[in-house]
Amino acid sequence: MIATFKPCRLAGTVEAPPSKSMAHRYLIGAALSGNVCTLSGIDYSEDILATIDCLKALGASVTIVADQVIVDPRKFLQTECPVLECRESGSTLRFFLPLALCLGKPVTLRGSQRLLERPMDVYENLCREQGFLFQRGSGSITVCGNLKSGDYVLRGDISSQFITGMIFALLCLGEPSSIRILPPFESRSYIDLTLSALHSFGADLAFTNAYTIVIGKAQWQAFSGRIEGDYSNAAFLDAFNYLGSNVHIGNLKPDSLQGDRVYKDYFRQISEGTPTLDISDCPDLGPILFALAAMKNGAVFTGTERLKAKESDRGMAMHEELQKLDGSLIFGDNTITVPKQTLQYHGTVLNGHNDHRIVMALSVILSQIGGSIEGAEAIRKSYPGFFRDIEMLGAEVTAYGM
């Protein structure tokens, strides 16, 4: 799919899409609860559909009615030799693999080549230490184990998704456990989201200090509720406002625990000067922060190493596309510097690098200077309605090849 923009200004009101991070957690929490739960406000991005598919593969009944998902988990984890289709969702793969280790039978998790290239060392090392099967195949990982409750130690400097995955598994086992996190502890806000979601279903877990999570016996209960709006994707909509547009974004919870809520402060600093900003706790904001910094006053970003292990190498992807527009990024040791630059479109179609956040960041740039992006269908991963929403706000964008 190719999206072509003409320079434009946006105006109007739009609802932020539901939080993908929270939807993953509530869907899995509903399955763990053992009770029929109804979740509303679900947006059927590719990642969320992957999690729904995996719940079904593990025996849960999932019914979709408009934006509502009804999860009946009474046969959850009762299937034989299931195959879990994770598509391109890192959250889905890392959340379900530890649950697969609770079954005591082989489970195969399949995904795209890029997904399976992303780091899995935490689980691979765990399986080796415990004597469990961890076997990589062509486009798949097969595991088999009999995980036990207990005390576990996990690194905090890779991805919080590993910690969340272990929380799900240890809750499933039903006996007291703990997780000690080795500092530095990055993306703690995502663990806070996990605890918040699971408390809704009666889970007993809490931080006892900055680096230790204690998990008790849950008093599971049914929960029905609406998924809150997504600050990660709202950042791309709000970025238009810093380039002359007038967009009001609804469906955002002011006291949300989402770490990407920091984008508002970072956008302000980029507009007022040339700041140094740490993105180690908010790597999903990297592409749009780079885009805005390039068009405003420039900035220096630290904590950028994790950008290499996302859907694309996000720093390099943005560098390659900015070069086509007479721009560039400067790479250092866990840092990326974005000079202030005058971007121009010269007719070379930009590439979305199969990364939804790269596509949306480039869309913000091209709304100012015009131009085209190929591979724009990557938005389906997290925000399938992105082009529809910005077109409703006045964006002059035409998408071909849907």
Buried (B, 14 or more C-beta within 10 A) or exposed (E): BBBBBEEBBBEEEBBBBBBBBBBBBBBBBBBBBBBBBBBBBBBBBBBBBBBBBBBBBBBBBBEEEEBBBBBBBEEBBEBEEBBBBBBBBBBBBBBBBBBBBBBEBBBBBBBBEBBBEBBBEBBBEBBEEEEBEBEEEEEBBBBBBEBEBEEBEBBBBBBBBBBBBBBBBBBBBBEBBBBBBEEEBBBBBBBBBBBBBBBBBBBBBEBEEEBBBBBBEBEBEBBBEBBBBBBBBBBBBBBBBBBEBEBEBEBBBEEBBBBBBBBBEBBEBBBEEBBEBBBBBBBBBBBBBBBBBBBBBBBBBBBBBBBBBBBBBBBBBBBBBBEBBEBBBEEEEEBBBBBEBEBEBEEEBBBBBBBBBBBBBBBBBBBBBBBBBBBBBBBBBBBBBBBBBBBEBBBBBEBEEE
